[in-house]
Amino acid sequence: MTIKAFLVEDNASIRENLTSALEELAPIEVVGFAEDELSATTWLASNPSACDLLIIDIYLKRGSGIGVLRAASALDRVTKVVTSNYSTPDIRRRCIDLGAARFFDKSTEFEHLVDYCARLDGGETGPA
């Protein structure tokens, strides 16, 4: 089974690397992306059942991943994963409280993110 993912990432290089890694190493098809909060929330509102996995960067050039996560909270069947280069315990806790299944620091836990996504096909969703 292929998992459909939507990425919210404003850095084109990171987005391309993440897309390549996920599509090569996990049963993932990236069905779209947004670079800012408004584009992401607009896409989610228009396509509420188009993805199984939402990968959200917290710090965006316009808006915030927190706003995307908040808007996505109604999408119960979608696994929400949050990423950031600046992961503090406060931010991690806030994201989990808003419905994120996992939180990964992109600078130190990138391989854990890919491993987690590879395991989603086996039904894993929640925290470790």
C-alpha positions, 0 to 999 in steps of 0.5 A, spaced: 500 500 500 502 506 498 501 512 503 500 519 500 503 524 503 503 532 503 509 536 505 509 543 508 516 545 507 518 552 505 525 550 503 526 547 496 532 543 497 530 540 504 523 539 500 526 535 494 531 531 499 525 529 503 521 527 497 526 523 494 528 519 500 521 518 502 519 516 495 525 511 495 525 508 502 518 508 504 512 506 501 510 514 500 507 518 494 508 525 495 502 528 492 503 535 493 506 541 497 505 548 500 511 553 502 506 557 507 501 556 512 495 559 507 497 555 501 497 548 506 490 550 509 487 552 503 489 545 500 487 541 506 480 544 506 480 543 498 482 536 499 481 533 506 481 526 504 487 526 499 493 524 503 494 519 509 500 523 512 502 530 513 509 532 514 509 539 517 515 544 518 514 548 524 517 555 522 515 557 515 517 564 511 509 566 512 505 563 517 507 557 522 506 550 522 502 550 528 497 554 524 497 548 519 497 543 525 491 546 528 487 546 521 489 539 520 486 537 527 479 535 524 483 530 519 482 524 524 484 519 519 491 523 517 497 522 521 500 528 522 508 529 523 511 535 525 519 537 523 523 543 525 530 545 525 529 548 532 526 543 537 525 545 544 521 541 549 515 546 549 514 546 541 514 538 541 509 538 547 505 543 543 505 539 537 503 533 540 497 536 544 495 539 537 495 532 534 501 530 531 503 523 532 511 524 532 515 530 532 522 530 528 528 535 529 530 535 521 537 537 523 539 530 527 533 526 526 532 526 519 533 518 518 528 517 524 523 521 520 524 516 514 524 510 518 518 512 521 514 513 515 517 506 512 513 503 518 507 507 517 505 501 512 505 496 517 500 500 521 504 504 526 502 511 527 502 514 534 508 516 539 514 511 541 
